[in-house]
Amino acid sequence: MRSGNQQERFTSVNSKLLGVNFHRFTDMEPNATNVELASEFGLSNREVRQLKKHLERN
């Protein structure tokens, strides 16, 4: 099966996010800035924004 660059990009980001402890992230989210969350969980600022957006939907 062929996979494009777009699919590879999404799977690499998702695999990174799967290593995040979501309970701890939601506990820290109201009191911490995006930069603090990014450094704490080893994510980029963009990934923190995506994660927050995803958690708002659920």
C-alpha positions as a LaTeX table, in Angstrom:
\begin{tabular}{lrrr}
\hline
Residue & $x$ (\AA) & $y$ (\AA) & $z$ (\AA) \\
\hline
Met1 & 0.00 & 0.00 & 0.00 \\
Arg2 & 1.31 & 3.43 & $-0.90$ \\
Ser3 & 1.45 & 6.15 & 1.68 \\
Gly4 & 2.03 & 9.80 & 0.98 \\
Asn5 & 4.01 & 12.41 & 2.80 \\
Gln6 & 0.85 & 13.74 & 4.43 \\
Gln7 & 0.10 & 10.38 & 6.04 \\
Glu8 & 3.68 & 10.02 & 7.29 \\
Arg9 & 3.54 & 13.45 & 8.87 \\
Phe10 & 0.33 & 12.67 & 10.75 \\
Thr11 & 1.49 & 9.29 & 11.96 \\
Ser12 & 4.77 & 10.69 & 13.26 \\
Val13 & 2.96 & 13.44 & 15.23 \\
Asn14 & 0.39 & 11.00 & 16.59 \\
Ser15 & 3.05 & 8.57 & 17.72 \\
Lys16 & 4.74 & 11.40 & 19.64 \\
Leu17 & 1.47 & 12.43 & 21.29 \\
Leu18 & 0.67 & 8.88 & 22.34 \\
Gly19 & 3.56 & 9.01 & 24.78 \\
Val20 & 1.96 & 11.92 & 26.69 \\
Asn21 & 0.26 & 11.26 & 30.01 \\
Phe22 & $-3.10$ & 12.91 & 29.19 \\
His23 & $-4.32$ & 12.99 & 32.80 \\
Arg24 & $-1.24$ & 14.88 & 33.88 \\
Phe25 & $-1.56$ & 17.17 & 30.84 \\
Thr26 & $-5.17$ & 18.08 & 31.69 \\
Asp27 & $-4.21$ & 18.68 & 35.34 \\
Met28 & $-1.42$ & 21.08 & 34.35 \\
Glu29 & $-3.21$ & 22.76 & 31.44 \\
Pro30 & $-5.20$ & 25.46 & 33.33 \\
Asn31 & $-2.19$ & 26.72 & 35.29 \\
Ala32 & 0.65 & 26.41 & 32.78 \\
Thr33 & 1.50 & 28.27 & 29.59 \\
Asn34 & 1.97 & 26.51 & 26.26 \\
Val35 & 5.75 & 26.91 & 26.56 \\
Glu36 & 5.78 & 25.28 & 30.00 \\
Leu37 & 3.61 & 22.40 & 28.77 \\
Ala38 & 5.80 & 21.92 & 25.71 \\
Ser39 & 8.99 & 21.74 & 27.74 \\
Glu40 & 7.42 & 19.47 & 30.38 \\
Phe41 & 6.13 & 16.90 & 27.90 \\
Gly42 & 8.82 & 17.23 & 25.23 \\
Leu43 & 6.46 & 18.61 & 22.58 \\
Ser44 & 6.59 & 21.63 & 20.31 \\
Asn45 & 4.29 & 24.61 & 20.84 \\
Arg46 & 2.36 & 23.56 & 17.74 \\
Glu47 & 1.78 & 20.06 & 19.14 \\
Val48 & 0.56 & 21.54 & 22.45 \\
Arg49 & $-1.97$ & 23.70 & 20.57 \\
Gln50 & $-3.11$ & 20.65 & 18.57 \\
Leu51 & $-3.48$ & 18.59 & 21.73 \\
Lys52 & $-5.49$ & 21.31 & 23.48 \\
Lys53 & $-7.73$ & 21.63 & 20.43 \\
His54 & $-8.23$ & 17.87 & 20.33 \\
Leu55 & $-9.06$ & 17.70 & 24.04 \\
Glu56 & $-11.67$ & 20.48 & 23.67 \\
Arg57 & $-13.51$ & 18.41 & 21.07 \\
Asn58 & $-13.84$ & 15.37 & 23.29 \\
\hline
\end{tabular}
